[in-house]
Amino acid sequence: MGDTMPVSATKRRNNDNYNAKCDAITIRPLKATGTAIRAAAAAAGQSLQGYILQAVRARMEQEGQPLEIDPAESGEE
């Protein structure tokens, strides 16, 4: 790739504040499944995280457990 610019102190602080509000949930699909999920997200024009969170939200709503979130804090791009 190429040159990377240093991150400003303000940007780093904002990133740190955002990350402190986030949970980390790791999934480990088999590579073929992961590749298929990434391709589906790309085809939908979404980030991988946004695609997965949308799918989880739809499942939770279907099961009568809607996820009440503020879209500004969803972590979706």
C-alpha positions as CSV (number, residue, x, y, z in Angstrom):
1,M,0.0,0.0,0.0
2,G,1.7,3.2,1.0
3,D,2.5,6.0,3.3
4,T,0.3,6.4,6.4
5,M,-0.1,9.8,8.1
6,P,0.1,10.0,11.8
7,V,-3.2,10.3,13.6
8,S,-3.8,13.6,15.4
9,A,-4.2,13.6,19.1
10,T,-7.8,14.8,18.7
11,K,-8.7,12.0,16.3
12,R,-7.0,9.4,18.6
13,R,-8.9,10.7,21.6
14,N,-12.2,10.6,19.7
15,N,-11.4,7.0,18.5
16,D,-10.6,6.0,22.0
17,N,-13.8,7.5,23.4
18,Y,-15.9,5.7,20.7
19,N,-14.1,2.4,21.2
20,A,-14.7,2.6,25.0
21,K,-18.5,2.6,24.3
22,C,-18.2,-0.5,22.0
23,D,-18.6,-4.2,22.8
24,A,-16.4,-6.7,20.9
25,I,-18.1,-9.8,19.7
26,T,-15.9,-12.2,17.8
27,I,-17.3,-14.8,15.4
28,R,-15.1,-17.4,13.7
29,P,-16.9,-18.9,10.6
30,L,-15.1,-21.4,8.4
31,K,-13.3,-19.5,5.6
32,A,-15.8,-20.4,2.9
33,T,-18.6,-19.1,5.1
34,G,-16.7,-15.9,5.9
35,T,-16.0,-15.3,2.2
36,A,-19.7,-15.8,1.4
37,I,-20.7,-13.3,4.1
38,R,-18.2,-10.7,3.0
39,A,-19.4,-11.1,-0.6
40,A,-23.0,-10.7,0.4
41,A,-22.2,-7.5,2.4
42,A,-20.3,-6.1,-0.5
43,A,-23.1,-6.9,-2.9
44,A,-25.5,-5.1,-0.6
45,G,-23.2,-2.1,-0.5
46,Q,-22.7,-2.5,3.3
47,S,-19.7,-2.9,5.6
48,L,-19.3,-6.4,7.0
49,Q,-20.2,-5.1,10.5
50,G,-23.3,-3.2,9.2
51,Y,-24.5,-6.3,7.3
52,I,-24.1,-8.6,10.3
53,L,-25.7,-6.2,12.7
54,Q,-28.7,-5.7,10.3
55,A,-29.1,-9.5,10.1
56,V,-29.0,-9.8,13.9
57,R,-31.5,-7.0,14.3
58,A,-33.9,-8.7,11.8
59,R,-33.6,-12.0,13.6
60,M,-34.2,-10.4,17.0
61,E,-37.3,-8.6,15.7
62,Q,-38.6,-11.8,14.2
63,E,-38.2,-13.5,17.6
64,G,-40.0,-10.7,19.4
65,Q,-36.9,-9.2,21.0
66,P,-36.4,-6.0,19.0
67,L,-33.0,-4.3,19.6
68,E,-33.7,-0.7,20.6
69,I,-30.6,1.3,19.6
70,D,-29.8,4.8,18.6
71,P,-28.6,4.6,14.9
72,A,-25.9,7.1,15.7
73,E,-24.4,4.7,18.2
74,S,-25.0,1.5,16.2
75,G,-21.4,1.1,14.9
76,E,-22.8,0.6,11.4
77,E,-21.2,2.4,8.5
